[in-house]
Amino acid sequence: WGTNARGAGVAYLVLWLYYDEGIYTNGVPNVTMEVKGNKVLDCQNLGADAAYSENPADCIRDYMTSKRYGMGIPDAQIDATSFAAAAEYCDDDDVTITITGGDDVTLPARFTCNGFLMPDDGPLSNLERLLSSCCGRIVREGGKYKLLIRKAQSAETFELDRTNIVGDWSFI
């Protein structure tokens, strides 16, 4: 790298360890770190600056639209309303689950996206990996990609009687 290189978009660490047998009796220590991911747009506020997010809808939208590392789908082909609704559902606070044994645990968000993608796996495989973080699926409807998340819903009821039957029907 030259002296003007910035390393924008690259995560790196420079670590100097001075080896001392008295301190490192078991050899050189393993170094681990937690790295936050890419800055992405907030699906619920697309006008805001990009920021780190664990919201699956934000991460999926970013991957689908990125020309640099994603699928390069134009913004005009993304259904912003469905992604915003999915992001809101993923961020739902006070999601309480019961653990086997009877203990209740309250989660800060319904779904979070934490992990990594492998460029060699291909875009569809990586998209499936992202979708698995929120029980999501992508559908194309009206020329736009929509994000749908499987969620528990109440069944709709409908009473079938003579007033709403059209055409000839017979019941046995």
C-alpha positions in Angstrom: 0.0 0.0 0.0 1.1 3.5 -0.7 1.2 6.3 1.8 -2.1 7.7 0.5 -4.0 4.4 0.9 -7.0 4.7 3.3 -8.4 1.2 3.5 -12.0 2.4 3.3 -14.4 -0.5 3.7 -11.7 -2.8 5.0 -11.6 -4.1 8.6 -8.0 -4.7 9.8 -6.0 -4.8 13.0 -2.4 -4.1 13.7 -1.2 -5.8 16.8 2.3 -5.8 18.2 3.1 -8.5 20.8 6.6 -8.7 22.3 7.3 -12.3 23.0 8.4 -13.1 26.5 8.6 -16.7 27.7 7.9 -15.6 31.2 4.5 -14.1 30.2 3.5 -16.3 27.3 4.2 -19.7 29.0 1.8 -21.5 26.7 3.0 -19.8 23.5 1.6 -16.8 21.6 -2.0 -16.2 22.7 -4.9 -16.4 20.4 -6.4 -13.0 19.6 -10.1 -12.8 19.0 -12.2 -9.7 18.2 -15.7 -8.7 17.6 -16.1 -6.8 14.4 -19.3 -4.9 13.5 -20.4 -5.2 9.9 -21.1 -2.9 7.0 -23.0 0.3 7.4 -26.4 0.0 5.7 -29.5 2.1 5.1 -32.4 1.9 7.5 -35.4 0.5 5.6 -37.7 2.5 7.9 -35.9 5.8 7.2 -34.1 5.6 3.8 -33.1 9.3 4.1 -30.9 8.8 7.1 -27.2 8.2 6.9 -26.0 4.6 6.6 -25.2 3.0 10.0 -24.4 -0.4 11.5 -27.5 -2.5 11.8 -28.4 -6.0 12.9 -31.9 -5.7 11.4 -32.2 -8.5 8.8 -34.4 -6.3 6.5 -31.7 -3.6 6.4 -29.0 -6.2 5.7 -31.0 -8.0 3.0 -31.9 -4.8 1.2 -28.3 -3.7 1.3 -27.0 -7.0 -0.1 -29.7 -7.0 -2.9 -28.9 -3.4 -4.0 -25.1 -3.3 -3.6 -23.2 -3.3 -6.9 -19.9 -3.8 -5.1 -20.5 -7.0 -3.1 -24.2 -7.9 -3.6 -26.7 -8.5 -6.4 -26.8 -5.0 -7.9 -30.6 -4.7 -8.1 -31.7 -1.1 -8.8 -33.5 0.7 -5.9 -36.5 1.2 -8.3 -37.0 -2.6 -8.3 -37.2 -2.8 -4.5 -40.6 -2.5 -2.8 -39.7 0.0 0.0 -43.0 -0.5 1.8 -42.6 -4.3 2.3 -39.0 -3.8 3.5 -40.0 -1.1 5.9 -42.8 -3.3 7.3 -40.4 -6.3 7.6 -37.8 -4.1 9.4 -40.4 -2.9 11.9 -41.5 -6.5 12.6 -37.9 -7.6 13.1 -37.3 -4.7 15.5 -40.4 -5.5 17.6 -39.4 -4.9 21.3 -40.6 -7.0 24.2 -40.7 -10.3 22.4 -41.0 -12.9 25.2 -40.3 -16.5 24.8 -40.6 -19.4 27.3 -37.6 -21.6 27.6 -38.1 -25.3 28.4 -38.3 -25.4 32.2 -40.7 -22.5 32.5 -38.3 -19.5 32.4 -39.4 -16.5 30.3 -36.8 -14.5 28.4 -37.5 -11.1 26.8 -35.5 -10.3 23.7 -34.6 -6.7 22.6 -35.6 -7.5 19.0 -37.6 -10.3 17.3 -34.8 -11.1 14.7 -31.2 -10.1 14.3 -28.8 -10.7 11.5 -25.3 -11.7 12.7 -22.8 -13.7 10.6 -20.8 -13.6 7.5 -21.2 -14.3 3.8 -18.9 -16.1 1.5 -18.4 -14.5 -2.0 -17.6 -17.9 -3.5 -21.0 -19.3 -2.5 -22.8 -17.1 -5.0 -25.5 -14.4 -4.6 -28.5 -16.7 -4.2 -26.9 -18.8 -1.6 -25.8 -15.7 0.4 -29.3 -14.2 0.0 -30.8 -17.4 1.4 -28.4 -17.2 4.3 -29.6 -13.7 5.1 -33.2 -14.6 4.7 -32.8 -17.5 7.2 -32.1 -14.9 9.9 -35.7 -13.7 9.9 -37.8 -16.6 8.3 -38.0 -14.4 5.2 -38.5 -14.9 1.6 -38.3 -12.7 -1.5 -41.1 -12.5 -4.0 -41.3 -10.5 -7.2 -44.6 -8.8 -7.7 -45.5 -6.0 -10.1 -41.9 -5.6 -11.2 -40.6 -5.2 -7.6 -38.9 -7.4 -5.1 -40.8 -7.7 -1.8 -39.6 -9.0 1.5 -42.1 -11.2 3.3 -41.5 -12.6 6.8 -43.3 -15.6 8.1 -45.2 -14.7 11.2 -48.0 -16.0 13.4 -51.3 -14.6 12.4 -54.9 -15.2 13.3 -56.9 -17.1 10.7 -59.6 -15.1 8.9 -63.1 -16.5 9.1 -65.8 -16.4 6.5 -69.3 -17.8 6.6 -70.5 -19.3 3.4 -74.3 -19.0 2.9 -76.9 -18.5 0.2 -76.4 -14.7 0.1 -72.7 -14.8 -0.9 -72.7 -17.8 -3.3 -72.3 -16.9 -6.9 -73.4 -19.4 -9.6 -74.8 -22.8 -9.2 -73.7 -24.8 -6.2 -75.0 -27.8 -4.4 -74.1 -29.1 -1.0 -74.3 -32.7 0.1 
